[in-house]
């Protein structure tokens, strides 16, 4: 929506701050993968391993998450912020890749200004963040790995921001930058 808006330096994120905040509760993923199979609220939480959100599951984020592996949202899954516990935006810090499958949704709050989830991938690989077609995403995505690429396939509606240290590829999708909500965005540990 804001073509040729110019460039700005990449933001600095204090990884240790978010790691400490997430470690209020922790889980070691059996077999290397924690699977979230039913609607639930989670956070703050530290996951040692990969996290997969099953198809159709609604995950309410009530604090920062720190995932040492990959995050996968399967088809039709949803992420949203618990507005009763999070007075501001919060962070999902993923050491690996983020894969968002078709039909998934990520919602900001309905407050004014809106609060967003910031999904940070620290993977040093192509497709650090890969969104497969037909999603509605209200979030901030940051691929900060040394070659962090972001790939959005067709028919995705994004309200928020996309930041990458590598390539940014958005194919037949719309990106709306809500400047009023992001200009002065605040982030919280939700506690």
Wavefront OBJ file of the C-alpha trace (Angstrom):
o trace
v 0.000 0.000 0.000
v 3.003 2.317 0.465
v 5.041 1.718 -2.683
v 8.577 3.067 -2.733
v 8.271 4.193 0.879
v 12.042 4.240 1.279
v 14.324 2.170 3.434
v 14.988 2.084 7.133
v 17.639 0.208 9.120
v 16.626 -3.245 10.358
v 15.375 -3.230 13.950
v 17.445 -4.604 16.790
v 15.771 -7.312 18.856
v 17.108 -8.231 22.285
v 16.954 -12.020 21.930
v 18.085 -12.638 25.522
v 15.273 -10.466 26.898
v 12.611 -12.492 25.045
v 14.338 -15.784 25.894
v 14.286 -14.939 29.604
v 10.646 -13.808 29.428
v 9.571 -17.015 27.650
v 11.378 -19.273 30.128
v 8.690 -18.762 32.786
v 7.488 -22.188 31.604
v 9.305 -24.648 29.381
v 8.761 -27.894 27.511
v 11.168 -30.328 25.898
v 9.461 -31.656 22.791
v 9.266 -35.479 22.755
v 10.889 -36.865 19.625
v 11.966 -33.317 18.771
v 8.458 -31.970 17.963
v 5.716 -30.587 20.203
v 2.333 -30.916 18.514
v -0.508 -28.635 19.565
v -3.615 -30.637 18.684
v -6.443 -28.797 20.480
v -7.504 -25.171 20.904
v -5.462 -23.715 23.752
v -3.753 -20.652 25.189
v 0.012 -20.670 25.533
v 2.695 -18.298 26.740
v 5.003 -17.281 28.041
v 6.723 -20.523 27.054
v 10.082 -21.901 25.947
v 10.001 -24.911 23.616
v 13.097 -27.052 23.135
v 12.433 -28.458 19.657
v 9.988 -27.893 16.785
v 6.383 -26.781 17.294
v 3.550 -27.867 14.980
v 0.030 -26.458 15.265
v -2.408 -29.004 13.815
v -4.951 -28.160 11.120
v -7.928 -26.172 12.367
v -6.447 -25.515 15.842
v -6.850 -22.054 17.411
v -3.820 -21.014 19.437
v -4.191 -17.967 21.682
v -0.866 -16.346 22.571
v -0.779 -15.062 26.156
v 2.926 -14.247 26.330
v 6.158 -14.530 24.363
v 7.217 -17.865 22.879
v 10.783 -18.979 22.225
v 11.147 -22.031 19.968
v 14.584 -23.589 19.437
v 13.453 -25.399 16.260
v 10.899 -24.721 13.509
v 7.314 -23.455 13.733
v 4.685 -25.001 11.417
v 1.080 -23.806 11.199
v -0.960 -26.424 9.380
v -3.934 -25.637 7.120
v -6.712 -23.694 8.780
v -4.881 -23.089 12.057
v -5.167 -19.701 13.775
v -2.970 -17.582 16.035
v -4.257 -14.613 18.007
v -3.212 -12.469 20.976
v -4.967 -12.890 24.331
v -6.157 -9.308 24.790
v -6.923 -9.898 28.476
v -3.286 -10.783 29.254
v -1.354 -8.817 26.628
v -1.754 -5.042 26.789
v 0.573 -4.661 23.793
v 2.138 -6.660 20.968
v 4.330 -9.671 21.817
v 7.036 -11.830 20.235
v 7.356 -15.376 18.902
v 11.090 -15.997 18.503
v 11.893 -19.031 16.367
v 15.491 -20.232 15.921
v 14.462 -22.232 12.856
v 12.069 -21.689 9.966
v 8.429 -20.617 9.946
v 6.039 -22.451 7.613
v 2.448 -21.224 7.351
v 0.278 -23.562 5.318
v -2.736 -22.662 3.183
v -5.812 -21.289 4.915
v -4.071 -20.311 8.154
v -4.816 -17.035 9.908
v -2.924 -14.788 12.288
v -4.994 -12.060 13.928
v -4.010 -8.765 15.514
v -6.154 -7.369 18.313
v -9.276 -5.327 17.642
v -7.969 -2.500 19.838
v -7.039 0.957 18.584
v -4.150 0.953 17.912
v -3.938 -2.732 17.020
v -1.447 -5.046 18.725
v 0.450 -7.535 16.570
v 2.402 -10.741 16.933
v 6.017 -10.316 15.847
v 7.248 -13.602 14.358
v 11.042 -13.648 14.193
v 12.915 -16.398 12.339
v 16.618 -16.648 13.049
v 17.137 -19.368 10.404
v 20.109 -18.710 8.142
v 18.493 -20.296 5.105
v 16.389 -19.588 2.077
v 12.703 -19.600 2.915
v 13.267 -18.702 6.557
v 9.615 -17.683 6.463
v 7.420 -19.414 3.872
v 3.715 -18.689 3.570
v 1.750 -20.998 1.279
v -1.244 -19.482 -0.521
v -4.594 -18.151 0.637
v -3.943 -16.891 4.137
v -5.121 -13.885 6.128
v -2.220 -12.628 8.206
v -2.184 -9.654 10.557
v 1.356 -9.783 11.910
v 4.924 -8.579 11.644
v 7.357 -11.034 10.047
v 11.122 -10.656 10.492
v 13.618 -13.057 8.869
v 16.808 -11.962 10.578
v 19.100 -14.934 9.859
v 22.240 -14.254 7.830
v 20.422 -15.077 4.569
v 16.878 -14.804 5.886
v 14.451 -14.965 2.971
v 10.696 -14.407 3.110
v 8.470 -16.087 0.505
v 4.734 -15.404 0.312
v 2.894 -17.492 -2.270
v -0.277 -16.330 -4.038
v -3.510 -14.972 -2.602
v -2.300 -13.951 0.832
v -3.544 -10.813 2.542
v -0.985 -9.334 4.928
v -1.674 -6.456 7.310
v 1.507 -5.635 9.168
v 5.124 -5.602 8.059
v 7.681 -7.812 6.320
v 11.382 -7.508 7.108
v 14.156 -9.688 5.680
v 17.946 -9.705 5.729
v 17.818 -11.715 2.484
v 15.279 -11.782 -0.333
v 11.651 -10.775 0.001
v 9.290 -12.398 -2.523
v 5.572 -11.644 -2.443
v 3.603 -13.220 -5.292
v 0.071 -11.989 -6.118
v -0.558 -11.022 -2.501
v -1.490 -7.742 -0.852
v 0.553 -6.118 1.884
v -1.018 -3.316 3.917
v 1.244 -1.427 6.293
v -0.944 0.079 9.035
v 1.346 2.992 9.836
v -0.772 4.258 12.717
v -0.555 0.921 14.522
v 3.103 0.165 13.823
v 4.719 3.576 14.048
v 4.590 3.564 17.844
v 4.141 -0.170 18.449
v 4.880 -1.384 21.960
v 5.835 -4.956 22.848
v 5.092 -6.715 26.112
v 5.850 -9.922 27.995
v 2.111 -9.950 28.864
v 2.618 -10.484 32.573
l 1 2 3 4 5 6 7 8 9 10 11 12 13 14 15 16 17 18 19 20 21 22 23 24 25 26 27 28 29 30 31 32 33 34 35 36 37 38 39 40 41 42 43 44 45 46 47 48 49 50 51 52 53 54 55 56 57 58 59 60 61 62 63 64 65 66 67 68 69 70 71 72 73 74 75 76 77 78 79 80 81 82 83 84 85 86 87 88 89 90 91 92 93 94 95 96 97 98 99 100 101 102 103 104 105 106 107 108 109 110 111 112 113 114 115 116 117 118 119 120 121 122 123 124 125 126 127 128 129 130 131 132 133 134 135 136 137 138 139 140 141 142 143 144 145 146 147 148 149 150 151 152 153 154 155 156 157 158 159 160 161 162 163 164 165 166 167 168 169 170 171 172 173 174 175 176 177 178 179 180 181 182 183 184 185 186 187 188 189 190 191
